[in-house]
Amino acid sequence: MMPLPVILLLLLALISALKIMPYHLWKKSHSLMGPLFMILVFHTFFSASPVQAGSVIWWLELVISITAITAWISTVITLRKPHELKIARIKRLPNAIDITVNKPKSLRFLPGQFANISMTGDRFKEIHPFTIASSENSDQLRLIIKSAGDYTEHLNQHLDSSDTLKLHSIRGGFRINCAVDRNRQIWVAGGVGITPFLAALEQLSMQKSNAGNSPAIDLFYAPSLDLGDDLIAQLKHYQHNRAT
């Protein structure tokens, strides 16, 4: 008979795959996967098993188990008290919102990474990830958020300057190399996917004194009507500055 923790894990995975639960409830249910998985790990290594201790499969199970538990613990640790950042500017685009907040000098990140954020008040208390569209060297943190679901649609319609952005963590392994001695790069983006490249372009613009010695960047971008014309103008501005 299948152990109860396995049944519960499969049920949570099915709920995630079929998207049959509202996000805020799904997120709470998803946090149960860690304890359930640890019960299964205990059952795997401290009960009768056809897998011989010390075998290749046994070591593989051990590595996977340690990696998964470490990842879950890391996620729980990031739920510490967030930075509360004051909104400096809100600009509404045709079907998106361009938010700028005052950034603490101690905040560190690389172009391409994303911020896990929420807002003050019950309306926006869920934590969501959004890619950062500004350089870490800037005094401000910029996020461009397209209306693509209930939360983002509500954010677009109702967020105002009286709200406060709560920054919970910065994550992401997609990191754009902005070093002067980097290799030549080809960037491809569509719609709001331009945001990590905006962060990189701002970073590069702050290194303009060395721009003449740095390799070229070829950007292929498919713009979206949802974002209006402002981003195209910004890209042309960066292109002009690099050419001069």
C-alpha positions in Angstrom: 0.0 0.0 0.0 1.2 3.5 -0.9 2.3 5.5 2.2 0.1 8.4 3.2 2.9 11.1 2.7 3.4 9.9 -0.9 -0.4 10.2 -1.6 -0.4 13.7 -0.1 2.7 14.8 -2.2 1.1 13.4 -5.4 -2.2 15.3 -4.5 -0.3 18.6 -4.0 1.5 18.0 -7.3 -1.8 17.3 -9.1 -3.3 20.5 -7.6 -0.3 22.5 -8.9 -0.5 20.9 -12.4 -4.2 21.4 -12.9 -4.3 24.9 -11.3 -7.5 24.1 -9.5 -6.8 26.2 -6.4 -6.5 30.0 -5.9 -2.9 31.1 -5.7 -2.9 32.3 -2.1 -4.3 28.9 -0.9 -2.0 27.0 -3.3 1.0 28.7 -1.9 0.1 27.7 1.7 -0.6 24.1 0.7 2.7 24.0 -1.3 4.7 24.8 1.9 3.6 21.5 3.3 5.7 19.6 0.7 8.8 20.1 2.8 7.6 18.4 6.0 6.0 15.6 3.9 9.2 15.0 2.0 11.2 14.8 5.2 8.9 12.2 6.5 9.5 10.2 3.3 13.2 10.6 3.6 13.1 9.3 7.2 11.0 6.4 6.0 13.4 5.7 3.1 16.6 5.5 5.2 15.3 4.1 8.6 12.9 1.4 7.5 13.3 -1.9 5.6 14.3 -1.2 2.0 15.3 -3.3 -1.0 18.1 -0.7 -1.7 21.3 -1.8 -0.1 23.0 0.8 2.1 26.1 2.2 0.4 25.1 1.2 -3.1 25.0 3.7 -6.0 21.2 4.1 -5.8 21.4 4.6 -2.0 24.0 7.4 -2.5 21.9 8.9 -5.2 18.8 8.9 -3.0 20.9 10.5 -0.2 22.2 13.3 -2.4 18.7 14.1 -3.8 17.2 14.1 -0.3 19.8 16.4 1.1 19.6 18.8 -1.9 15.8 18.9 -1.6 15.7 19.5 2.1 18.4 22.2 1.8 16.3 24.0 -0.9 13.2 23.9 1.3 15.1 25.2 4.3 16.6 28.0 2.2 13.1 28.9 1.0 11.8 29.1 4.6 14.8 31.3 5.7 14.0 33.8 3.0 10.6 34.4 4.6 12.4 36.7 7.1 11.2 40.3 7.7 11.4 42.1 4.3 12.8 45.5 3.3 10.0 48.1 3.1 10.7 50.5 0.3 8.9 53.8 -0.5 7.3 54.1 -3.9 8.9 57.0 -5.8 7.0 56.8 -9.0 4.1 54.9 -10.6 3.6 55.0 -14.4 0.7 53.2 -16.0 1.3 51.7 -19.4 -1.5 50.4 -21.7 -1.6 47.0 -20.0 1.3 47.2 -17.5 2.6 49.2 -14.6 6.1 50.8 -14.3 7.1 51.1 -10.6 10.1 52.8 -9.2 11.0 52.6 -5.5 13.8 54.1 -3.5 16.6 51.5 -3.1 18.8 50.9 0.0 22.5 51.3 -0.9 23.2 47.9 0.7 21.0 46.0 -1.7 23.0 43.9 -4.1 21.9 42.1 -7.3 23.0 41.4 -10.9 21.2 42.3 -14.1 18.8 39.4 -14.9 17.8 38.6 -11.4 14.3 39.0 -10.0 12.8 40.4 -6.8 10.2 38.6 -4.6 7.9 41.3 -3.6 4.6 42.1 -2.0 2.8 45.4 -1.1 1.5 46.7 2.2 -2.2 46.2 2.9 -4.4 43.1 2.4 -4.9 43.8 -1.3 -1.3 42.9 -2.3 0.0 40.7 0.5 0.9 37.8 -1.7 4.5 37.4 -2.6 5.3 37.4 -6.4 8.5 37.4 -8.4 9.2 40.2 -10.9 12.4 40.8 -12.9 14.4 43.9 -11.9 14.6 46.5 -14.7 17.3 48.7 -13.2 21.0 48.6 -12.2 22.2 47.9 -8.7 24.3 51.1 -9.0 21.1 53.1 -9.4 19.5 54.9 -6.4 16.2 53.3 -7.3 14.7 49.9 -8.0 12.5 49.6 -11.1 9.9 46.9 -11.9 7.8 46.7 -15.0 4.8 44.4 -14.4 2.4 43.3 -17.1 -1.2 42.6 -16.3 -1.3 38.9 -16.8 -3.5 37.5 -14.1 -5.7 38.4 -11.1 -2.9 39.8 -8.9 -1.1 41.8 -11.6 -4.4 43.2 -12.9 -5.4 44.3 -9.4 -1.9 45.8 -9.0 -2.2 47.7 -12.2 -5.6 49.1 -11.4 -5.3 49.9 -7.7 -1.7 50.5 -6.6 -0.9 54.0 -5.6 1.9 56.0 -4.0 0.5 55.5 -0.5 1.4 51.8 -0.7 4.8 50.5 0.3 6.7 47.8 -1.6 8.0 44.9 0.6 11.1 43.3 -0.8 11.5 39.8 0.6 14.4 38.4 -1.4 16.4 38.6 -4.7 16.9 35.4 -6.6 17.7 34.1 -10.1 20.4 32.3 -12.0 19.9 34.2 -15.3 22.7 36.9 -14.9 23.8 39.1 -17.8 27.6 39.7 -18.0 28.2 43.4 -18.2 31.9 43.3 -17.7 34.1 45.4 -20.1 36.1 42.3 -21.1 33.0 40.1 -21.8 32.5 38.2 -25.1 30.2 39.6 -27.8 26.5 38.9 -26.9 23.2 38.4 -28.6 20.1 39.3 -26.7 16.6 38.1 -27.6 13.5 39.3 -25.9 9.8 39.8 -26.4 7.3 42.1 -24.6 8.0 42.5 -20.9 10.9 40.0 -21.3 13.0 43.1 -22.1 13.2 44.0 -18.3 16.5 42.1 -17.5 18.1 43.7 -20.5 17.0 47.2 -19.4 18.8 46.5 -16.1 21.9 45.5 -18.1 21.7 48.5 -20.4 21.5 50.9 -17.4 24.5 49.1 -15.9 26.5 49.4 -19.2 25.5 53.1 -19.5 27.2 53.7 -16.1 30.4 52.2 -17.6 30.3 54.5 -20.7 33.9 55.6 -20.3 35.0 52.1 -21.2 32.2 51.4 -23.8 34.4 52.0 -26.8 36.6 49.1 -25.8 33.8 46.6 -25.0 32.4 44.0 -27.3 29.2 44.7 -29.3 25.7 43.6 -28.2 23.0 42.6 -30.8 19.5 43.0 -29.4 16.5 41.4 -31.2 13.3 42.6 -29.5 9.7 42.0 -30.4 7.8 44.9 -28.7 4.3 44.6 -27.2 1.4 47.0 -27.4 0.8 46.3 -23.7 3.9 48.3 -22.9 3.3 51.3 -25.2 6.1 53.2 -26.9 8.2 54.4 -23.9 10.4 51.3 -23.8 11.2 51.6 -27.5 12.3 55.2 -26.9 14.5 54.0 -24.0 16.2 51.4 -26.1 16.9 53.9 -28.9 18.3 56.2 -26.3 20.8 53.5 -25.1 21.6 52.7 -28.7 22.3 56.3 -29.5 24.5 56.8 -26.4 26.5 53.7 -27.2 27.1 54.9 -30.8 28.4 58.3 -29.8 
